[in-house]
Amino acid sequence: MSDRLTGGCLCGRVQYRVTGPFDKFYLCHCSQCRRSTGSAHAANIFTSADRLEWLSGEALIKRYTPDEPGTISKCFCTHCGSLVPYTSLQSGKLIIPAGSLNRAPGINPDDNIFWRDRADWYDAGLAAKHCAQGPED
C-alpha cells in the first residue's frame, strides 16, 4: 500500500501524515504494551522512519524511555496523553499506533505477538456481548 494517511492525538494538537507502504501490522499482547496502552494489546504499524511528516504539534510530543534495557519507549501528546508515532530506539523503525490514524490503514494485522502473555480476561472479552454503542445498562 502506498497511501498517504493522516492521524493525530485526541485533542487534535498533534497531527501527522504518513506514507505507505507499511511493513508489518502487529497486535502486541506483551505486558509492556498492555501497561503502555492501558488496553488488552497495542495495535502498531511498522514502516520506515522517513515516511513520517509532522503537520502540527511536534513540540508537544514527549518521549518516555524506561531505564531498563530492552523495554519499549512510547511517545505521546503532552496535552491529552494520546500515543503518537515514534522511531524505535532498538530497530530504527517508525511505529505508528494504529488507533491514531484518521482512517483504516488498508492492511490487516499480520500477527498477534506475545500471545501467551495476553491478558487473562482477553478471550472472555472477545466472547462478551457486542453492543452497537455504549453499554446497555
N, C-alpha and C positions, 0 to 999 in steps of 0.2 A: 504494500500500500504506500502511496506517495502523497496522500492528502496533507493539506495544511490544516491543523486543528488548533483551536484556541481553548484556553482554560484559565482558571483563576481561583482565588480564595473565596471564602464565604462572604466576606464584607465587600468584595469587589475591588479592593485597593491594589491587589497584586494581580496582574494579567500577563499572560504569555501566549506565544504561538510556537507550535512545534510541527516539524515537517517529517513525515514518514520517508521511507518505510521503517517499520518498527521491528526490532529483532525478536523479542520474546514478550509474553504477557503471562505473568505468574500470579497465582493466588498463594500467598505465603502464610502458612499456619504456625510458624515458629513463635515461641513465647515472646521474643523481642518485638516482632511485628504486631502481635496481639496487644502488647502493652503500649507500643508506639501509637497505634491507631485507636485503641480503646474498643476494638471490634474483634470479630471472630478471625479475621485474617486481613492482611494487606493485599490490595489489588494493584500491582505495579507493572508498568510497561517499560521495557528496556530498549534503548536505542543509543546512537552516538551522541556525545555531548555537544557537538557542533550543530545539532538540529534544533536547538532552543533559542528563541528570541524573547527577551523580556519586553513587554509593551508598556507596563507601568508598575510602580511599587517595588522595584528591585531593592531599594534602600530599606524597605520594611521587613525583608527576609532575614531570619536568624537561623543559624545552623547549630544544631546540638550534636555533639560528638562525645559519646561516653569515654571515660578514661580507660576502660578495659579493652585490650587489643581484640580484634575480631568481632566487635559489636557494631551494629549498624548506626549510621547517622540518620538525621532527618532534618529537613528544612521546613520552616513554617512562617506564616504571616504573623508578625508581632502584634498586630491589631486584633485579629479574630482567632488566631491559633491554627488555622487550616493548614494542612500539609500542602507543599508545593514542590515542583520538580527540583532535583538536585543531582549533582555529579557524585557518584560513589567514590570514596577515597580509596577503596580496595580495587575496584575494577576499572575505574575511569568512565564507566557507562553513565548515561543520563537515566535517571529513574523518575518516571512520571507516575504520580498517584492517579490511577485511572478515574477515580471519583472527582478529580479536579478538572477534568475535561468538560467542555460545554456540550459535547455530543459524543456518541459512541465512536470508538477508535477504528471501527471497521475490521477488527480482528477479535477472535475469541481467545479466552485464556488457553495457554498451551498446557500448563500443568498446575496441579495443586501440590506445592512443595512443602516439605516438612509435615506431611500428612499425619505421621504418627504422633506429632506434637500438638495436633489440633485440640481445641477446647473440648473438655468433657461433654459439654452441652451442645456441641455443634450439630451432630447428627439428629438429635431430638429437635433442634431448631428447624432443620430442613423439613421435618415431618409435621411441624406445627401448622395450625390453621393459617391460610393465606387470606389477608384482608386487603381489599382494593385501596383502602386509605388507612386512617388511624384505627386503633383498636376499637372493637365493638363492645364497649363497656356499658 
